[in-house]
Amino acid sequence: MKSFKTALVALWKEEDGLETVEYAIAGGLIAAGVVLAFTNLGKAVSNVINYLYTAVASSPGITGSYTG
């Protein structure tokens, strides 16, 4: 029973496998942040384009002739 306890404590203290898990979690959080940022950026760009379209569409236009 003593050797099982010793093996279990050694396994608990072993931290080699944690590095991969930590990198995977960090990578997942970074990826989620990038997706969220681009989603919000896309909405903001869409709002600006819609505003510009509305402003141009409601403008009275050019009157008179162009003499260039």
N, C-alpha and C positions, 0 to 999 in steps of 0.2 A: 504494500500500500504506500510505503514511503517513496518508492521510485515513481509511482503514478503521480503523486503530489509534486515531486520534483520536476517531472516532465511537464506537468500542467503549468507550474510556475514559470518554467523556462519558455514555454509556448506563449504565455501571457506577456512576458517581458520582451519577446521578439518583436521588433518593430520594422523589419524589412518589408513585409507585405503592406504596411500602412502607407508607405510612400506612394504606391500606385493608386491606392484608394483616394488618398488626399489629392493627387494630381487629377484624378477623374472627377472628383467633386468640384475642385477649383475650375477645371475646364468646363464643366456643366454650368456652373454659375456664370462664368464669363460668356458662354454661348447664350444663355438666357438673357443676360444684360444686353448683348449685342442685338438680339432679336427684338427685345423691348425698345431699344433706342431707335432701330430702323423702322419699327412699326409707328412709333410716335413721330419720327421724322417724316415718314410717308404721309401721315395725316396732316401734319403742318404744311407740307408742300402742296398737298391737295387743296387745303383751305386757301392758300395764297393763289393758286391757279384759278380756283373758282371765283375768288374776289376779283382778280384781274379780268377774267372773262365777263363777269357781271358789269364791271366798270366800263369795259370797252363796248359791250353790247348796249349799254344804256347811254352811251355818249351820242350827242346829236350828229356827229360826223362833220365832214368838211363841206362848207357851202361855198358856192361860187366856182370859178374856173381856175385851174392851175396853169400858171404861165411859165413855170419852170425856168 
